């Protein structure tokens, strides 16, 4: 591997990893904020317990997103200095704004929320969580604005060979970003939905397994009590409500991703036709959507790919909204790209060993073809599972089957897979460009950059390999630690996040009125919740 | 002289100073987890003084980095790529440190805690040293060529100034952490922090003073030399306040030292943002490294709205958590989990 390939692997690994934490942070944050609002309104103990339990898991995950996010910002300058020089005038602004306008808000108000249970009035405390969560959504917006500019550069003029921002409004209302933001938020909610569903299922199953909940003669659940702190009737309410919220969120978010994804696809057929043709492994112009293609999908010449099952008209519908318009295939697009952007990389030292090489315009089709299908497949599977889960749990609890419980728990991974596959598809599909040219009239055609020119010229392959190995190792260790910690707290149940339940005999009216203060050592449970 | 690039040079100097002022003490408190804190309760006292605020403080680093990218992309690209390996170390240190804050108390086990204590302590040390080295080198120079790329291999950045800058930020952070602990804790920890502060101040501030003075020798101006002198006066005042038990004033005086020291350093470096040690023609300056006026104008508007807001709500955070933390506020560690887990894991079928 040369420096460019190592740098690309590093960016891919660190970004996919970072984006395991991010959707859970955004999605779970929104869900916890809604639950705490319900507690604030109703005062019902199960909502407080849900807030604390899901809030604890949220924090364990949040910190990993923070820690891995710093790598992302530094990486542009460290490994991609030529890219940073080229795009800095327009790309740096959304990144700086993300830190200044969004991430500051998120971090500061989350700190207030974690430690402010007693110091702040309940309404203010709740507001802090909402502000932090809205901050995380804005964070996503700014980052996607930056990414969308790489997909569809707008609002610039080329001056001395570099794009210079001339229209900030165009950059910040890039149509690519406007559809990608809701798509990403719905994708994040899908992760949170499956997370709630799987974990709540496990706890309902365990309550049945331990003989706490039973099924009455009418087929409905009879919630019971156990002597163990926190495993009382309110505990049953915690899990069944979490499960239903999770299932509903999962279904709504799938519908959301489908609608926004369709809009996104139609835009991409205009903005990056090669990406979409490669998503289809479609060599020739046509209308059919491939359900299954075989042959060497990764092959570059594209002629030995056979579409085994193909539905006529569907590709045209995805691209244009009708069933008859021919969509350009890879073969005719290659000629067009060659005519527009050249057949060989320029003989410029910036391209290193690649200078003068023939340009490979077709992305790795195994990745685009299967990435596209995994994104849709995992997403749809999770939504279908959520629908079935709602039906199966209509009597107020889950079946006693251990296998089904395991399925629900492993189902948590499906939306994660869909998110990762979607990003890998969209970023790999943009190759060989790091800033993709736009053939459509709404874009500015001659603004583009080949990935081969973007890597830091002064950084050696050895340095890049060092960081690739170090970061991958650190991330692997921390993934094990995080998952083990999450599992521990998930198994511990609500009482793990609310030790006060174990100390005081459980009272039906516990914290019925959300008020701070109180005698004794104020802040005990707050510090236990935090550090 | 160009107005907007100058404003943004000042803005970035302000962001770095804000970062050192705020994260300075939480880096210091982090380092003090080993050596200063004597037992687990004391460590929890230390952690809880910075618990609500350290993450907000760290965002100053991200903002400084992001603002450099937006306002001076060529500075950002050259500095970050030239310092590839040291910044990798900083990243790893910051990752472990952040995760350690959150995970340390999540398992009630002395070995688990001891590991994360090392992560916090070493992570804080390495991050402070690395950031200091990077700042030291951006003011004193790196071997960059006409394109801004580093010449001479992965370790060509190394120089005495890297060590001086690193020690400067480590020393300042340690002292600032002590001042913060004296201000934010009570009982034994408070008094010990104050004693250490008084005793260690001359040693811990020496490297930063050395960095400021050597820059004056390279490219000082009258006002920056005056700032250095004023910074030394502020340090003496801080020492005196601490000696007489005026902890709040000692903390603020030390902050004034940082403000003046940083002004003297950035002021002396201006208008060069990253000198080349190979050829003065390759210096990156506010003119040849900056973004367009349009982008700088846009960012100015954003900063004028965003920065006062950040200062306001971060100040409010410090107000909310103004109470001193002491032993009495640290609850027992909870060992409820084993009981629950044992029950959960007991096989019934």
Interface residues (C-beta under 8 A of the other chain):
Chain A: X59 X60 X63 X64 X66 X67 X68 X69 X70 X71 X73 X74 X76 X77 X78 X79 X81 X82 X84 X85 X87 X88 X89 X90 X91 X92 X93 X95 X96 X97 X98 X99 X100 X101 X103 X104 X105 X107 X108 X109 X110 X111 X112 X114 X115 X116 X119 X120 X159 X164 X165 X166 X168 X206 X209 X210 X228 X229 X230 X456 X457 X458 X459 X460 X462 X463 X466 X467 X470 X471 X474 X478 X481 X485 X488 X489 X491 X492 X493 X495 X496 X499 X502 X521 X523 X524 X525 X527 X528 X530 X531
Chain B: X44 X47 X48 X51 X52 X53 X54 X55 X56 X58 X59 X61 X62 X63 X65 X66 X67 X69 X70 X71 X73 X74 X76 X77 X78 X79 X80 X81 X82 X83 X84 X85 X87 X88 X91 X92 X94 X95 X96 X98 X99 X101 X102 X103 X104 X105 X106 X107 X144 X145 X147 X148 X149 X150 X151 X153 X154 X291 X292 X294 X295 X298 X299 X302 X303 X306 X307 X310 X313 X314 X317 X320 X321 X328 X329 X330 X331 X334 X336 X337 X339 X340 X341 X343 X344 X348 X349
